[in-house]
Amino acid sequence: MTERGKEPLLSLRVPATSANLGSGFDTLGMALSLYNVFNVRELLPEGRFTCDVIGEGAYELSDAGSNMVVESYLRACAEWGVSPRGLALECHNVIPLCRGLGSSSTAVVAGVVLADAVSGRRTDEAELLRVMTLIEGHPDNVVPCCLGGMTVCCWDGENLRYVKLPPLPDDMHVVAAVPDVRVRTHDARQVLPELVRFGDAVFNLGRASLLCAAWATGRWDLLSWGMDDRLHQPYRSSLFPGGRDILDHIRGLPGCVAVAISGSGPTMVALVRGAPGTVASAMCRTFSEHDVPSQFFVLRGSSVGTTIESRL
């Protein structure tokens, strides 16, 4: 256990994300106003790590040897050829685990940013994001997690290109309905078909293009069309009770602009203009009708990504 009475040497605040948004499988993601905080209390000798986890995953993630922040920190140090100092790490986890809100991405982003800060490299943004994507495997969570906002990303396994879109309007809420079930990323990948019909590919090209153009120009009335999808949501919504019904019915409620699976699920997100209560209640009620308890968060898009305070 580390001493909590004094200010940490390093403190990171890292946002949740909603990736694979609608038609943007593996390419589109946005940061949300729900944050994990990672503190470095002490720098330790090389190879020595301690981890104190508070909140989500307190009984699962306290083993420093398997903690993803530590794993990502070591991977980034190896990628850059720097000697990894040991860390006394404290994790304040608020983002639900294995629910499609990017909890694992916060760990990847935190680990890479800590590796850069502790080593004193002052690595540029593009290289930080490249290493984060290399570790995560795809960019649609880690890029918005690091930069904030809504991002459009392309990754070919080595090279990354990305664009950050304008923020959501002030009256737009993001309702995240989180059911009490877990969906493993492996299962969410396995359920997808190896081949897609040409017509479905064309459908998604049109919808993803419309989604990006509508977001960039403030045509929020077109987001519902833009988030229509045939590549992943029809398959992934079958992995948890209530997902299909929320996709089909919530978008018609007053104020609801668009609905999508968040990440690989099972969390569902709805963009709502004005008061979000009706939409939030309806989403959780749908899960209840399928005998699944749930909770909801009323969030905003987070235009600011990962922030760091340092006393090094």
C-alpha positions, -999 to 999 in steps of 0.1 A, spaced: 0 0 0 12 35 -7 9 66 14 -21 86 2 -16 117 24 9 135 1 5 148 -35 15 122 -61 45 127 -83 24 122 -114 -14 122 -118 -33 113 -150 -70 118 -156 -81 96 -185 -116 96 -201 -139 68 -210 -147 63 -246 -174 50 -269 -159 34 -299 -171 16 -331 -198 42 -332 -226 30 -354 -213 26 -389 -177 34 -378 -164 0 -369 -128 2 -358 -126 38 -370 -149 62 -351 -148 69 -313 -156 96 -289 -143 106 -254 -169 108 -226 -170 128 -193 -163 98 -171 -127 94 -159 -102 70 -143 -74 86 -124 -39 71 -122 -14 84 -96 23 76 -93 32 79 -56 68 69 -58 95 60 -84 109 26 -74 140 6 -86 138 -10 -120 116 -41 -121 97 -33 -89 60 -23 -91 32 -20 -66 -5 -13 -75 -32 0 -52 -67 -2 -70 -97 17 -57 -131 13 -72 -139 -8 -103 -117 -39 -104 -102 -35 -69 -102 -73 -64 -91 -81 -100 -64 -56 -109 -43 -51 -78 -16 -77 -90 10 -54 -105 23 -82 -125 -9 -84 -146 -21 -48 -144 -26 -34 -179 -12 0 -169 21 -16 -159 21 -39 -190 15 -9 -213 42 11 -195 67 -17 -199 57 -22 -236 62 15 -243 96 16 -226 107 -14 -246 94 1 -278 115 33 -272 145 15 -258 144 32 -223 151 16 -189 118 13 -170 118 27 -135 96 9 -111 64 26 -100 42 27 -69 9 31 -88 -25 40 -75 -56 35 -97 -89 52 -90 -112 33 -114 -147 46 -121 -153 33 -156 -171 -1 -155 -149 -30 -166 -157 -51 -197 -187 -30 -206 -177 -13 -238 -167 21 -223 -130 18 -229 -117 9 -194 -88 -11 -209 -79 17 -232 -75 41 -203 -49 16 -189 -31 15 -223 -31 53 -226 -20 58 -190 8 33 -193 22 49 -225 19 85 -211 36 74 -179 65 58 -198 70 90 -217 68 112 -186 90 91 -163 117 86 -190 116 124 -199 114 117 -236 87 143 -244 75 122 -273 54 139 -299 16 132 -302 18 111 -334 44 87 -318 24 84 -286 -7 75 -305 12 50 -327 25 31 -297 -9 32 -280 -25 18 -311 2 -9 -315 -6 -21 -279 -44 -19 -282 -46 -33 -317 -70 -7 -331 -72 31 -328 -109 40 -322 -106 39 -284 -71 50 -276 -71 80 -300 -101 98 -285 -90 86 -250 -57 105 -255 -69 135 -275 -106 139 -264 -135 146 -287 -148 126 -316 -120 111 -338 -119 94 -372 -89 70 -375 -72 48 -400 -46 22 -390 -28 -2 -414 -9 -21 -387 21 3 -388 8 37 -397 -19 58 -381 -39 87 -396 -65 106 -376 -88 136 -375 -105 152 -345 -140 165 -353 -158 195 -337 -174 190 -302 -210 181 -296 -233 211 -290 -238 222 -254 -274 208 -252 -264 173 -263 -261 146 -236 -247 111 -240 -268 85 -221 -248 54 -214 -270 24 -202 -248 -2 -186 -263 -37 -181 -250 -60 -154 -235 -84 -179 -200 -86 -195 -191 -91 -231 -155 -101 -238 -138 -84 -267 -127 -118 -280 -164 -130 -281 -175 -97 -298 -149 -103 -325 -157 -140 -329 -194 -133 -336 -186 -112 -367 -187 -128 -401 -155 -133 -420 -171 -121 -452 -197 -94 -458 -220 -89 -487 -211 -62 -512 -244 -44 -506 -237 -43 -469 -203 -28 -475 -217 -1 -497 -244 6 -471 -218 12 -444 -196 33 -466 -225 56 -472 -236 57 -435 -201 63 -422 -194 90 -447 -227 107 -438 -219 104 -401 -186 121 -404 -199 148 -427 -229 155 -405 -208 157 -373 -183 180 -390 -210 204 -402 -234 202 -372 -262 184 -391 -272 165 -360 -305 156 -376 -287 132 -398 -268 112 -371 -295 86 -368 -290 77 -405 -253 79 -401 -252 55 -372 -271 28 -391 -249 -3 -395 -248 -37 -410 -212 -48 -402 -212 -54 -365 -242 -42 -345 -267 -68 -359 -243 -95 -347 -231 -80 -314 -266 -70 -302 -274 -107 -300 -246 -112 -273 -266 -95 -246 -303 -93 -238 -321 -61 -248 -295 -48 -272 -315 -54 -303 -347 -38 -288 -328 -7 -278 -313 -3 -313 -348 -7 -328 -370 14 -305 -351 41 -285 -342 62 -315 -378 71 -319 -382 88 -285 -384 126 -283 -350 142 -282 -331 111 -291 -307 118 -320 -290 85 -324 -284 51 -306 -254 27 -309 -236 -1 -291 -207 14 -272 -174 -3 -281 -181 -41 -283 -210 -38 -258 -230 -44 -238 -233 -7 -229 -257 12 -252 -253 49 -258 -279 74 -270 -272 110 -280 -300 131 -267 -308 168 -272 -325 184 -242 -336 165 -210 -322 130 -211 -344 114 -184 -370 98 -207 -344 81 -229 -323 69 -199 -353 54 -182 -365 37 -214 -331 21 -220 -328 7 -185 -365 -4 -186 -357 -23 -218 -329 -42 -200 -352 -49 -171 -378 -64 -194 -351 -89 -203 -343 -96 -167 -310 -77 -167 -303 -51 -140 -286 -20 -153 -274 15 -144 -271 46 -165 -247 76 -167 -258 109 -182 -225 122 -197 -212 148 -221 -187 144 -248 -153 152 -234 -134 176 -257 -103 173 -235 -85 139 -235 -59 126 -211 -44 153 -188 -12 150 -167 0 168 -136 37 163 -128 59 171 -98 89 153 -113 
